[in-house]
Amino acid sequence: MNRERARELLPIIQAFAEGKALQFRAPGESWWRDEHDPVWSVGGQYRIKPEPREFWVAPFNFGNKEQYRQVEDPVNWAGSIKVREVIE
């Protein structure tokens, strides 16, 4: 491990020490997997597992199609719904 790699991993190791969930992606993989007991592989990528976001969306009509867009103030939009991401 070189100093640059140590700088990259330092905030992740700190987050692990604080009890935050981590994820790992091996070289060539396109998906992240939960890492409960990291072995700190030199060849892969680590990240702090993202927290799910919550936000409001409201319906908008575009021609004959109804689509949803994110809105800041749900009170001003009839039919708005709260959305929570699922991160797996």
Rosetta constraint file for C-alpha pairs under 8 A:
AtomPair CA 1 CA 5 HARMONIC 6.20 0.50
AtomPair CA 1 CA 6 HARMONIC 6.84 0.50
AtomPair CA 1 CA 42 HARMONIC 6.79 0.50
AtomPair CA 2 CA 6 HARMONIC 6.34 0.50
AtomPair CA 3 CA 7 HARMONIC 6.19 0.50
AtomPair CA 4 CA 8 HARMONIC 6.38 0.50
AtomPair CA 5 CA 9 HARMONIC 6.25 0.50
AtomPair CA 6 CA 10 HARMONIC 5.94 0.50
AtomPair CA 7 CA 11 HARMONIC 7.79 0.50
AtomPair CA 8 CA 12 HARMONIC 7.71 0.50
AtomPair CA 9 CA 13 HARMONIC 5.99 0.50
AtomPair CA 9 CA 46 HARMONIC 7.58 0.50
AtomPair CA 10 CA 14 HARMONIC 6.12 0.50
AtomPair CA 11 CA 15 HARMONIC 6.12 0.50
AtomPair CA 12 CA 16 HARMONIC 6.19 0.50
AtomPair CA 12 CA 22 HARMONIC 7.67 0.50
AtomPair CA 12 CA 46 HARMONIC 7.23 0.50
AtomPair CA 12 CA 47 HARMONIC 6.36 0.50
AtomPair CA 12 CA 48 HARMONIC 6.25 0.50
AtomPair CA 13 CA 17 HARMONIC 6.19 0.50
AtomPair CA 14 CA 18 HARMONIC 6.32 0.50
AtomPair CA 15 CA 19 HARMONIC 6.43 0.50
AtomPair CA 15 CA 20 HARMONIC 5.35 0.50
AtomPair CA 15 CA 21 HARMONIC 7.82 0.50
AtomPair CA 15 CA 48 HARMONIC 7.10 0.50
AtomPair CA 16 CA 20 HARMONIC 5.26 0.50
AtomPair CA 16 CA 21 HARMONIC 6.71 0.50
AtomPair CA 16 CA 22 HARMONIC 6.88 0.50
AtomPair CA 20 CA 48 HARMONIC 7.08 0.50
AtomPair CA 20 CA 49 HARMONIC 7.70 0.50
AtomPair CA 21 CA 34 HARMONIC 7.46 0.50
AtomPair CA 21 CA 35 HARMONIC 7.41 0.50
AtomPair CA 21 CA 36 HARMONIC 7.26 0.50
AtomPair CA 21 CA 48 HARMONIC 6.14 0.50
AtomPair CA 21 CA 49 HARMONIC 5.46 0.50
AtomPair CA 22 CA 34 HARMONIC 6.05 0.50
AtomPair CA 22 CA 35 HARMONIC 5.41 0.50
AtomPair CA 22 CA 36 HARMONIC 7.04 0.50
AtomPair CA 22 CA 46 HARMONIC 6.96 0.50
AtomPair CA 22 CA 47 HARMONIC 5.78 0.50
AtomPair CA 22 CA 48 HARMONIC 4.56 0.50
AtomPair CA 22 CA 49 HARMONIC 4.94 0.50
AtomPair CA 23 CA 32 HARMONIC 5.84 0.50
AtomPair CA 23 CA 33 HARMONIC 5.25 0.50
AtomPair CA 23 CA 34 HARMONIC 4.39 0.50
AtomPair CA 23 CA 35 HARMONIC 4.95 0.50
AtomPair CA 23 CA 46 HARMONIC 5.68 0.50
AtomPair CA 23 CA 47 HARMONIC 5.40 0.50
AtomPair CA 23 CA 48 HARMONIC 6.18 0.50
AtomPair CA 23 CA 49 HARMONIC 5.59 0.50
AtomPair CA 24 CA 32 HARMONIC 5.50 0.50
AtomPair CA 24 CA 33 HARMONIC 5.44 0.50
AtomPair CA 24 CA 34 HARMONIC 6.41 0.50
AtomPair CA 24 CA 35 HARMONIC 5.97 0.50
AtomPair CA 24 CA 44 HARMONIC 6.88 0.50
AtomPair CA 24 CA 45 HARMONIC 5.64 0.50
AtomPair CA 24 CA 46 HARMONIC 4.57 0.50
AtomPair CA 24 CA 47 HARMONIC 6.59 0.50
AtomPair CA 25 CA 29 HARMONIC 6.18 0.50
AtomPair CA 25 CA 30 HARMONIC 7.33 0.50
AtomPair CA 25 CA 31 HARMONIC 6.33 0.50
AtomPair CA 25 CA 32 HARMONIC 4.93 0.50
AtomPair CA 25 CA 33 HARMONIC 6.51 0.50
AtomPair CA 25 CA 44 HARMONIC 5.72 0.50
AtomPair CA 25 CA 45 HARMONIC 5.16 0.50
AtomPair CA 25 CA 46 HARMONIC 6.51 0.50
AtomPair CA 26 CA 43 HARMONIC 7.03 0.50
AtomPair CA 26 CA 44 HARMONIC 4.49 0.50
AtomPair CA 26 CA 45 HARMONIC 6.44 0.50
AtomPair CA 27 CA 43 HARMONIC 6.59 0.50
AtomPair CA 27 CA 44 HARMONIC 5.50 0.50
AtomPair CA 27 CA 45 HARMONIC 7.63 0.50
AtomPair CA 33 CA 88 HARMONIC 7.88 0.50
AtomPair CA 34 CA 49 HARMONIC 7.72 0.50
AtomPair CA 50 CA 87 HARMONIC 7.59 0.50
AtomPair CA 51 CA 87 HARMONIC 7.75 0.50
AtomPair CA 52 CA 84 HARMONIC 6.52 0.50
AtomPair CA 52 CA 85 HARMONIC 5.06 0.50
AtomPair CA 52 CA 86 HARMONIC 6.29 0.50
AtomPair CA 52 CA 87 HARMONIC 6.30 0.50
AtomPair CA 53 CA 84 HARMONIC 5.76 0.50
AtomPair CA 53 CA 85 HARMONIC 5.55 0.50
AtomPair CA 54 CA 82 HARMONIC 6.90 0.50
AtomPair CA 54 CA 83 HARMONIC 5.55 0.50
AtomPair CA 54 CA 84 HARMONIC 4.44 0.50
AtomPair CA 54 CA 85 HARMONIC 6.60 0.50
AtomPair CA 55 CA 70 HARMONIC 7.08 0.50
AtomPair CA 55 CA 71 HARMONIC 7.80 0.50
AtomPair CA 55 CA 72 HARMONIC 7.95 0.50
AtomPair CA 55 CA 82 HARMONIC 5.66 0.50
AtomPair CA 55 CA 83 HARMONIC 5.39 0.50
AtomPair CA 55 CA 84 HARMONIC 6.71 0.50
AtomPair CA 56 CA 70 HARMONIC 5.71 0.50
AtomPair CA 56 CA 71 HARMONIC 5.64 0.50
AtomPair CA 56 CA 72 HARMONIC 6.83 0.50
AtomPair CA 56 CA 73 HARMONIC 7.74 0.50
AtomPair CA 56 CA 74 HARMONIC 6.32 0.50
AtomPair CA 56 CA 80 HARMONIC 6.51 0.50
AtomPair CA 56 CA 81 HARMONIC 5.56 0.50
AtomPair CA 56 CA 82 HARMONIC 4.41 0.50
AtomPair CA 56 CA 83 HARMONIC 5.92 0.50
AtomPair CA 57 CA 68 HARMONIC 5.87 0.50
AtomPair CA 57 CA 69 HARMONIC 5.16 0.50
AtomPair CA 57 CA 70 HARMONIC 4.21 0.50
AtomPair CA 57 CA 71 HARMONIC 5.40 0.50
AtomPair CA 57 CA 74 HARMONIC 7.57 0.50
AtomPair CA 57 CA 80 HARMONIC 5.41 0.50
AtomPair CA 57 CA 81 HARMONIC 5.50 0.50
AtomPair CA 57 CA 82 HARMONIC 6.42 0.50
AtomPair CA 57 CA 83 HARMONIC 7.10 0.50
AtomPair CA 58 CA 68 HARMONIC 5.29 0.50
AtomPair CA 58 CA 69 HARMONIC 5.65 0.50
AtomPair CA 58 CA 70 HARMONIC 6.49 0.50
AtomPair CA 58 CA 71 HARMONIC 6.48 0.50
AtomPair CA 58 CA 74 HARMONIC 7.45 0.50
AtomPair CA 58 CA 77 HARMONIC 6.17 0.50
AtomPair CA 58 CA 78 HARMONIC 7.19 0.50
AtomPair CA 58 CA 79 HARMONIC 6.10 0.50
AtomPair CA 58 CA 80 HARMONIC 4.07 0.50
AtomPair CA 58 CA 81 HARMONIC 6.41 0.50
AtomPair CA 59 CA 66 HARMONIC 6.32 0.50
AtomPair CA 59 CA 67 HARMONIC 5.56 0.50
AtomPair CA 59 CA 68 HARMONIC 4.43 0.50
AtomPair CA 59 CA 69 HARMONIC 6.62 0.50
AtomPair CA 59 CA 78 HARMONIC 7.99 0.50
AtomPair CA 59 CA 79 HARMONIC 6.65 0.50
AtomPair CA 59 CA 80 HARMONIC 6.69 0.50
AtomPair CA 60 CA 66 HARMONIC 5.67 0.50
AtomPair CA 60 CA 67 HARMONIC 5.31 0.50
AtomPair CA 60 CA 68 HARMONIC 5.81 0.50
AtomPair CA 60 CA 69 HARMONIC 7.09 0.50
AtomPair CA 61 CA 65 HARMONIC 5.80 0.50
AtomPair CA 61 CA 66 HARMONIC 4.51 0.50
AtomPair CA 61 CA 67 HARMONIC 6.25 0.50
AtomPair CA 62 CA 66 HARMONIC 6.13 0.50
AtomPair CA 62 CA 67 HARMONIC 7.16 0.50
AtomPair CA 73 CA 77 HARMONIC 7.47 0.50
AtomPair CA 74 CA 78 HARMONIC 7.70 0.50
AtomPair CA 74 CA 80 HARMONIC 5.82 0.50
AtomPair CA 74 CA 81 HARMONIC 7.73 0.50
